[in-house]
Amino acid sequence: MTAMKDKGFQFKPFSKKQKQLLYWYADGSPYKECDIMIADGSIRSGKTIACICSFLIWSLSVYKGENFILAGKTIGTLKKNVIGPMLQILEAWGLSYHYVRSSENYLEIGSNTYYLYDANNESSQDRLQGLTAAGAYADEVALFPRNFIEQMIGRCSVDGAKIYMNCNPENPHHFVKEE
C-alpha cells in the first residue's frame, strides 16, 4: 500500500490585480473607505484565492472574538470553492482552526467564528436573522437571491465591517454590479 501524498497549497506569485484585492482595505489603498468589494472576473483568474487570503488577513488582523458570514449558493459549493482552499491556506500559513461540520457549520480561527450559509432560495436569508457580523465573504454572489444579499449586508453591523463578494461575469446588468 502506498502512502497518500498531501497536496498542500501551492502559492503562485500574485498579479497586480490580485495584489489590489489582497489589500483593498489597507492604509494607502484608494479603496480603503469602501465597505464592499466585488471581485468580478473570468473563471480561473485567481480572484477566489486572492479574496480568501485578503479576507483572512483582514478579519484576523482587525477583529478578535467576532462573527463572520461565509456564504455560497449551496453549502456544498461553498465547501468546494472556499472552505477547502481556505483550510489549505490556513495550514500553509501555520494557523490552527476548528471546523465544525455539524448542522451548525462553522469554522473557528483564533477567537473569531465564521458561519457557513447557503443562499439557494428566498428563505435562505432567514438563517441570517439575529446574527451580528463583522464581515462577510460571498462566493458567486450573482447566483444569490437579492433578499439574502440585503440581509447579509444588514447583518454586517460591527464598526468597520467589510463585505467581500466574488462573481463570474454572467450578467453585466446584475443588481450587485449596478446598485
ChimeraX attribute file (.defattr): number of C-alpha atoms within 10 A of each C-alpha:
attribute: neighborCount
match mode: 1-to-1
recipient: residues
	/A:1	3
	/A:2	4
	/A:3	5
	/A:4	6
	/A:5	6
	/A:6	6
	/A:7	7
	/A:8	12
	/A:9	15
	/A:10	8
	/A:11	9
	/A:12	7
	/A:13	7
	/A:14	14
	/A:15	12
	/A:16	9
	/A:17	13
	/A:18	20
	/A:19	14
	/A:20	17
	/A:21	25
	/A:22	22
	/A:23	20
	/A:24	20
	/A:25	21
	/A:26	13
	/A:27	10
	/A:28	9
	/A:29	11
	/A:30	11
	/A:31	16
	/A:32	12
	/A:33	13
	/A:34	13
	/A:35	15
	/A:36	17
	/A:37	17
	/A:38	17
	/A:39	22
	/A:40	20
	/A:41	15
	/A:42	12
	/A:43	11
	/A:44	9
	/A:45	14
	/A:46	15
	/A:47	22
	/A:48	25
	/A:49	21
	/A:50	21
	/A:51	26
	/A:52	21
	/A:53	18
	/A:54	21
	/A:55	23
	/A:56	18
	/A:57	13
	/A:58	18
	/A:59	21
	/A:60	16
	/A:61	9
	/A:62	12
	/A:63	17
	/A:64	14
	/A:65	12
	/A:66	17
	/A:67	22
	/A:68	25
	/A:69	25
	/A:70	23
	/A:71	29
	/A:72	25
	/A:73	21
	/A:74	17
	/A:75	18
	/A:76	12
	/A:77	15
	/A:78	21
	/A:79	17
	/A:80	13
	/A:81	16
	/A:82	21
	/A:83	19
	/A:84	11
	/A:85	18
	/A:86	20
	/A:87	20
	/A:88	15
	/A:89	20
	/A:90	16
	/A:91	14
	/A:92	13
	/A:93	10
	/A:94	9
	/A:95	11
	/A:96	12
	/A:97	16
	/A:98	12
	/A:99	15
	/A:100	12
	/A:101	10
	/A:102	7
	/A:103	6
	/A:104	10
	/A:105	13
	/A:106	20
	/A:107	20
	/A:108	16
	/A:109	19
	/A:110	14
	/A:111	12
	/A:112	18
	/A:113	20
	/A:114	22
	/A:115	20
	/A:116	21
	/A:117	22
	/A:118	20
	/A:119	25
	/A:120	17
	/A:121	15
	/A:122	12
	/A:123	11
	/A:124	18
	/A:125	21
	/A:126	11
	/A:127	13
	/A:128	17
	/A:129	12
	/A:130	8
	/A:131	16
	/A:132	17
	/A:133	24
	/A:134	24
	/A:135	29
	/A:136	25
	/A:137	25
	/A:138	26
	/A:139	27
	/A:140	22
	/A:141	24
	/A:142	23
	/A:143	16
	/A:144	23
	/A:145	17
	/A:146	17
	/A:147	16
	/A:148	23
	/A:149	19
	/A:150	11
	/A:151	16
	/A:152	25
	/A:153	19
	/A:154	14
	/A:155	21
	/A:156	22
	/A:157	15
	/A:158	14
	/A:159	9
	/A:160	13
	/A:161	20
	/A:162	25
	/A:163	20
	/A:164	21
	/A:165	22
	/A:166	19
	/A:167	22
	/A:168	19
	/A:169	16
	/A:170	13
	/A:171	11
	/A:172	12
	/A:173	10
	/A:174	12
	/A:175	10
	/A:176	16
	/A:177	13
	/A:178	7
	/A:179	6
